[in-house]
Amino acid sequence: MKKVEAIIRKSKFDDVTEALEGIGINFFTFLEVSGHGKQKGNEITYRGSHYDSGHIPRLKLEIIVPEEKLDQVISTISINAKTGRIGDGKIIVTPVDAFIRVRTGEKDDDAL
Amino acid sequence: MQEQEIIYQTSPEVLAKLEAATAAATAAQESADLAQFMTNNMWIFISAALVFIMHLGFASLEAGFVRKKNVVNILFKNCMIIAIGLLTYCLFGFDLMYPGEFNGWLSLGAFTSPGLEPTAEGMTAAYADYTYYSDFIFQAMFAATGATIVSGAVAERIKLPSFLVFATIFVAIAYPITGAWKWGAGWLDQKGFYDFAGSTVVHSVGGWAALAGILLLGPRAGKYTTKGIRPIMGHSMPLAAVGVFLLWFGWFGFNGGSVLSADPGGVSLVFATTSIAAAAGAVGAFMTSLIMFKNYDLPMVLNGILGGLVGITAGADVMSVTDSVVVGFIAGVIIPISVTAFDKAKLDDPVGATSVHLICGIWGTIAVALFGDCPDGYGAFGIQMIGILAIGAFTFIFSFILFYIIKVTMGLRVSEEEEEKGLDIMEHELNAYS
């Protein structure tokens, strides 16, 4: 099993989620994150002082996928999260040692 | 034929009718007088309630302009100030500020007889157009607003007990002493100083105390860096905006009630000048911040509204509506300039109290000399300046010394760790938002 972490624009969340459901992935965790990168963060002017907040708001999806679906998930996310502008996001894949459903104790593929 | 003296005598029936008519007329007059007294008095206690609403305004505004981790602390300070203000005012503040006959500078009688002592006539029109208690509660609300100006400026880094000690002594002693110089018929009033509703007596007094506090407290950690100013943003613009609108709302009572009667002409003029100045203040701040920062700056416009209100407060009853446009607009222009100037001088004021209340309070008092159509002998430029400087010097020196004593005894500022973790958790063991 693999863990796919996808950092995407907030505005692309609905597109990515619908597309993932279309390929049978309808179960994941997501969190609001801030990014720091080459593009400027939100520019703030507060009471006359300018300030680069350094805060680039994004969403991070954490999806556990079986190996056979990995390539499909990666391309689905890539296609639906893309706008062509800098800051479209990143996808990171890491191996998963164990994946367990709390309620029943089912493991790995059974826990999906 | 002898001329007979004809003696005319009013018949008893007619006499009786005359007496009845006179009695009826007197009764009608008394009734009318009472109705007028009731109307005037009612306006005063409604105004007291409106000035109370300014405390909602201050609480919201200050909460909105501080970071989330310090919200409980600022709300706590706001709660305690209204409480301490009202209590000390009833203990001695009211008598200290309105001593009746005194030497014009200071009357210590207030301390020998603490508490409120209305006379029998205190509930009648012989006392004033309002009762003793209406007078007390209206003025008490003013005292509390003067004290709460300080809490915003020293927010996010002052130790709570130190602040409470300062606020208690300040509102119990300093505010009424300077207030008596003008409103208590003291020496400034005798010399012709004019301050209708308190640009100097209330707002600049709070502003001077705030300035003394900021000077001795120092800025919030991380605000002024070697690379320039790092803004520390307020956590809630909606709270701040609602706060400003509540303050504007309360100002109807703050200025409207200062007419000290329900006189239709007087109160309606004041309502108009007050709101127009607020509006002009918003526009002045909006245009100036657009030019200065190339930005549509909400906090500046909010402060600009307040600056306009403070600016008109000294002369709302002696200026025309056109005058109030100018006075309010200039106050609005002053705001962004003043805020950035204080920041350049590394005097950190999270809510802009020094710009709104001190600088615009001074402006409003000067504006009376420039635009006001004051009663004879009042409002000349010279005496306005004397009033500003005298009250300013007393308040600033008093506050500075008091803050200094607190600093070297109890300590004034929270520790670095407390400031970083936030006063809510460290001083109150509570989060504002759970």
Interface residues (C-beta under 8 A of the other chain):
Chain A: I44 T45 Y46 R47 G48 S49 H50 Y51
Chain B: G228 I229 R230 P231 I232 M233 S289 M292 F293 N295 D297 P299 M300 P336 V339 T340 D343 G352
